[in-house]
Every structure is written in structure tokens, then in C-alpha cells.
């Protein structure tokens, strides 16, 4: 939580955080600002002090909506430094930030920069700024273990409520997709047809998903996985838009939309086979569902997240599948970790992989995914079940959106 930031910064010996970039689709900035049309901003958070947001004059009212202390960049106009910089805008901007940071008490100390910005430009900017301000040490942090990710790890009730609302939107859209698919006419070769009689494709379905999300205030900002057959056997294959939707093939539908403007995510997966499933596919799906149920039934407060990943690996290996437990980088079987934290990033702390630190635990306030799967691209099939869970302050662990686990979906206009 934000209330943990000062302690986290002190533990890392960091005197200040600088966050660069827009307030939308920029999780570190959004965490403080709450979104809105504030572009090219700067936020300074010093240990023991409230954050300050620097903004462009034209966006002063949008910046004010954040409720933070705000300062216009107009107070530090780059034009004032152009002569000193011999007309070079980058140098003028560096001189401007030297003055800005000095006036706000950051002439020295350890400073951690954050934000979604163009890497080459920011790298050069910080290099030049460091030369002008040698008493500042710019500190790089691990992307998986940063101060802000540690703060984000535990959610306040209002954050959980927003994730829960995204779960409601997500499952509503998933139900719409399910209803749409099962109501299609089916060609003799078991290909589904659109209303106009043409074959239904992955691209057609994904277009509807994007529309239905947008109508409900959500956006598939990081895409959506809707993959059939061989592509379903490659965990992060988003699906070939030209592939035809066909009966009897596994479909992995992994949907992870966010609030419009770059807010909170939800993460959810179901695997379907339309009309019927092969015996092999049904057996694999049953195994995924069995270990999913076992993990969920055994989730405990303050337990190590990676212990459940190990449990999942051991189960799948007992069924003859490769896992990371005894195979380096397996390409089939169970090939990924059990889950991850969820919030303003679709992937954040706590982590469940075998190499995750011992501090990745199911403590009160975390929101996590549970998502075991099996993947066999050369057999034309893949399987994953995923839901998002909240570890409540009272220690109970609650799924944030309910949805059926049906694997074979009955077609309304087809008889086997």
C-alpha cells in the first residue's frame, strides 16, 4: 500500500522517487495520480513527504483532479535555458530539471527513476543530468522487485473493488462470447459460420471481444488470447486471426482487460472445445481442473506462493508431463508458473515461480491468479484454467468473479 512507501524507501536507502511520463497507461504514475489526461508529467516522492506532481499548463485542471500538490512546468520554462544551452533542446531540458530538482530539495541523494517513457531518450537525459548533478545517484531497480511493486502488492479495499468490477465486466464478455459461439450455424466440415454464411475466424471473435469490452468501460490494452488447436498449445500465442473456429478443437481464451485509461486489470482464462472433445483432450483437461481445484482448496494465509507452484509441478509430473521441476525450459507439458499478482499491472508481485523469493507470500491484501495448464502444440491442443483471488484482511481467500468451468460447450444448432 502507499502507506508502506516510506518504510520501503528507507529499507532500500532511497531518498526520492521520480516518476516520468503520462498519467494514463503508465502504472507507476497512475498509482499516484489516478489517471486523467496529464501527459509528459513528473512526480517527485521524497521520504517522509507528500508527492508533488509537475505538469504542463494546458493540463492544470486535469492535474488538479489528482488531489496531489501540483506545480506547473511553466515555473521552469525550458525557453529560459535555450541560450545557455546554445539552442539545444535536450541540454535546455536538462538544465531546467537541474533547477527544478534543486529547488525542491533534491540536489543530492539516492534517487530511483520510474515510468513508461521512450528508453533511449530517458537514458540520455539521465546521463546528462547525472553529469550536472554529481551528488545525485540514480538508482536502478529490478523490474520484478522494485519499491513501487512492493507497495502495489497489497491492495486497499477501493482497489480490490475496482478489480472486482473488472472481473464482472470480464465474465460478462466471456459469457457473451460463449453464447455467440454456441449459437452459430455449423458447416458440414464442422466450421462455424457467421450470420452472412461466411466462416467464423479468430479475428472475427476478437473484434467482438474488443467492442464488447469498450462498451463496458474496459480495454484489451495488452491484447487478448483466443487461440485454437496448435496455437492453444503455445501459452502466449494470441491466436492467428485467419484461423477458422472449428468444432472439437481446444480453444484457450485468456482475457486480461483493464479499465479504460490504464487502470486496474482482471485476468481470467477458460478452455473450451465446441460440440465435443477427443478422449485425450478431455483427459488432459480433467487433470488441469483437478490440480486447479486441489491448489484452491489448499490456499493458506501467509503461505509461500511458490510452494503451490511446486505442488502443481509434482502433480503434473506424476501424470507423465514435463515441468520446470526437472526439465530446463520445457516446451510442452506444464511450462509456466502457477500464477502472479494482479493490479495496475497484469503481472506483478507476488510471484510464484520456483526462483521467487521467500517474501512472495499470500499475505492479507494481495490479489493473485491461479492458472495451471498443459500445452501440446504438436498434438494440436492446449489447456488453461485461471481465476483471480483476493486474500482478504480476515485471512479468507475469495475468488473475485465466478464463472462455470465447462470444457465441452453444447452447440445449439448442431447434432453430432
N, C-alpha and C positions, 0 to 999 in steps of 0.2 A: 504494500500500500504506500501511497505518497508519504504517509506519516513515518515510514521506515527510512526515507531517503537520507536524512541527516546522519543517522547511525551507519547506514551503508557507505556513505561517502567518507565518514571518519574511519571506518574499518579499512577502506581502500587507500586512505591517505590522499583523498581527492578534495581540493579546496573549492572547486566550482565545476559545474556542468554547463557547457554551451551547446545549444540545440539550434541547428540551422535548417532553413527550408520552409516549405508551405505548412499550413495547419491541417490540410486535408491529405489523406493517403500518405502520412508521414507519422508512424506510430509514436516516436518519442515526443514530437511536438504536439500531436493530438492529445497525448496523455495529460499535458498541462493545459492546453488551450481549449480542447473540446471541439476542434474542427472550425468550420467557417472559412470564408474567403479571405484568408490572410496569407499572402504569398511572399516568398523571399524574406522571411522573418528571422529574428534571432531571439532566443530566450536564454537568460542567464539565471542559473540557480546556484547561489553560494551557500555553503554550510551555515545553517542556523538562520538563514534569511529567506524571505519570500521571493519567489521568482519574479523577474522583470521581463516583459515582452517588448521588443523593439519592432516597429512596423513602419510601413510606408504611409505617408499622409493620406492617400486616397482610400486606405483601408482602416482608418482610425476607428470608425464606428463598429466595423466587424471585429477589430481587435478588442474594443471595449467590452464586447459581449462575453469575452473570456472571463471577466471578473478579476483579471490579474492587474498588477501595476503595469501601466503601458507608457512607452516613450516613443515619440516619433523619430524616425531616422533623419527627419528634417533638421533636427538639432545638431546632426553631424553630417552635413551635406558633403558628398564626395567632391562637388564642384569646388569647394573651398581648398581642396588639396591638389587640384589639377596642375597648377603652376609649379608647385613643389615637386610634383611627380613628372614634370616635363611632358604633360599631356597623356601619360599612360594611365588608363582607367584602372587596371589591376593594382598598380602601385598606389594610386589615389585611394582606392578602396582599402588597401592595407593600412595606409596612414590614418584613414578615418576610423578603422577598428582599433588601431593603437590608442587613439584619443578616447574612443568610447569605453574601451576596457579600463583604461587608466582612470577615467573619471568615475567609473563605478567600482573602484577598489580592486581591480584585477591587474595590477602591474607586476605581480609575481605569484608564484604558487603552482600547484599541480592542477591542470585543467583537462577535463575529459570532453572531447567534442562528439556530438551525435547528430543524427538527422539524415533523411534521404535527400541527397544532393548529387550533382554531377561530380564523380570522383576525381577526375583529372583537375578540374578547376579548383575544387576544395583542397586537394593535396598541394597544389602550387600556392594557393592562398595561405595555407597554414605554414608552409615552409617559409614564405616571405615574412609572415607575421612573427614567426619564431625568431628570425634574424633581428627584427626590430625590437623585440621584447625578450631578450635572452633570459630574463628572470622567470619567465613562464615556461613550464614544462608541459607540453601537450602529451597526454597520456592516452594510448590506445588500449581498448579493452576487447576481450573475447566476445564475439557476437553472440555466443550461447550462454555467457555467464556475466553479462555486464551489470552495472549498478541499476540501470533502469529496468532491465529484465527481472532482476531480483525484486525490485519494488512492485513491478507489474504482476508478479507471481501470485500474490494473494489479492483477491478482489473484494471491494466493498459491495454492500448489498445492491446499490444502484447499478454497479457494473454487471453483477450477476443477472439483474432484472433485464438489462439490455441484451445480454447473451441469450437469456431465456426467450425473449421476444423474437430474436433472430432464429431461434430454434423453432418457434411456432410458424414463422414465415417459411423456413426451410421445409418443414414437414408438410405444410400446406401445398407447396410447389411440388414436392415429391409425390404427394397423393394425386395432384393434377396430372403429372407425367404418367403415373400408373394407370389412371383412368383413361387417359388419352391412348396409351399403347394398347390396353386390353380391349378397347372399343373399335380398333381398326379392322377393316376387312383384310383377309389373308389370301394371297395368290396361291396357285397350285404348287409352286415351288417353296411355299412357306415364308415368302417375303411379305411384310406388312405394307399396306397401301395407304396413301394419303387420300384426302377427300376427293381429289381430282383423278384418282386412279393411278397416279404415278407411285413408284416405290418410295417408301419412307426411309430416310437416311439418318445417320448420326447427326449430321449438320442440321437437318430439319428439327430434330428434337432439341438440340442445344439452343437453337434460335428461340424456340418456345420457352425454354427454361429462362433465358436472359430476359425475355419480355415479361414473363410472369413474376420474376423477381423484382424487376424495375417497377412494376405496378404496385408492389407491396413495400417499396422503400428500401430495397436491397439491391446489391450489385455483385456479380461474379467477378470481382476485381482481379482475382488471381486465377480465373478460369473455372472450369468445371470438368470433371472426369466423367465421361459417358462413353464407355469402351466396350466393344463386343468381340467375342471369340478370342483370337490370338492377342489382340490389344488388351483384353481384360486380364491376360496373364502377365502383363508388364505393369507393375504397380502404379507408376505415374504417367502412363500413356493416357493422353486426354481423349483418345479415340480419333479415328480417321473420319472426317466429315462426310466422305463419299461412301462409307460402308453402309450396306443395307441392313435394316433391322429385320432379323430372321428368327423364326421360332427355334427353340431347342438349343440356343447358344447362350452361354453365360454373359450377362451384362453387369459390369461393375459401374455403379452410379455413386460417385463420390462428389458431394456438393458442399462447398465451403464459402458461402456468401458473407458479405459484410454489409453493415449499414452504409447507405449512401453517404459519401463524404469521407469515407475512410475510418469508420468507427469499428464496433465490435463484430467479430466473426462468430459463425457457428460452423461445426464440422460434423458431417453425417454421411454414412455410406450404407447402401443396401446392394445386394447381389440378386439379380433376377434371371430366370430362364422362362421365356414366354411359351405358354402352351404345354410344354413338357420338358423334362431333363433326362439326360442319359444316366444310367446307373452310376457310372464313375463320377459324374458331376454331382449327383445327389449325395454320394458317399463323402466326397470332399467337403461339400457344403455342410453336411451334418457334423463333420469334425470341427470346422471353423465355429459353428454355432455351439458345439459342446464346450470348447475351450473358452469361448466368449462368456458363456454362462458360468463356467467354473471361476473365471477371474472375477467377474462382477460379484458373485456370491461370496468371494473371499476378500474383497477390498476392506482394508482396515485403516482406521485413523492413524496417521504418523508412520505408516509402513513405508518401506523403501519402494519407490516406483519400479526400479529395475528388477526387484525380486519377482514381480509379476511377469515381466518380460522373460526372465529365466524360466519361470513356471510354464510359460507358453512354448518356449523352445523345447523344453523337456517333453511336453505333451506331444508336440508335432514329431519330434524325433522318435518317440515310442510308436508312432504310426508310420514310420518309414520315410519321413520327409527331411530334407536338408534344412538346417537353420544356421544362424550365425554362431551358435554354441560350439559347433565342431567343424564348420565349413567356412573358409575365408571368402567373404563376398559371394554368397550363393546367388545364382541367377534363377533358380526355381525352388519350389518349396515355400518355406516361410522366410522372407528375405528382408524384412524391415523390423523396426522396433514396435513395441506394443501400443505406444501412444505418446502424447505430448501435452503440454499446457496449451491453453487457448485464451485469447483475449483480443487485444488490439492487433496482435499478430496471429496468423493462423497456426504458427508453430512457435511456441515459447516455453519457458520453464513452467513446471518441472519436466525433465527428460527421463525417458525410461530405458534407453539403450544400455547395453552391458558395460559401457565405459562411463556411464553417467556417474557424477559424484554422489557421495552418500547423503548430501544435503537435498537431493531431489526426492522429497517425501510427500506423502498425501496429508499435508497439514491443513488445518481449517482455512478456508478461503480460496483454495486452488480450484481451478476448473481444468479438467483433463479429458482427453479422449481415450477410449479403449477400442482398438481396431486390429484384431488378429486377422490374418489372411493366408491364403495359399495361392501359388501362382505357377502355372504350367503353360507358358506361351506355345511351346511346340505341340502341346495337346489341344491347343485352341480354347483354353479356359483359364479363368481366374476367379477368386472369391475374396470378399472382404465384408465384414460387418463392423460398423462403427457408430458409437453414440458418444455424446459429451456428458460428463458428470461433474457435479459440484460437491466438494467436501464442505458441508455446512458448518457454521460455528459450533453447533451442538455435537459435531462429530459424525453425524449421519451422512451417507453418500447418496446423492439423488441424481437420477437421470433428468436432464433438462428438457427433453422433448421425447414423448412416447411415439412409437410407430411400429407396426407389425413387422415380423421377421420372415414373412412368406418368401420362399425361394421360387417355386413354380407359380406363375401367375396365370389364372384361367382366362382364356380368350373368349369374349362374348360372341364373336361371330365366326367361330371355327370349331369344327369337330374333328377329333383325332381319328 
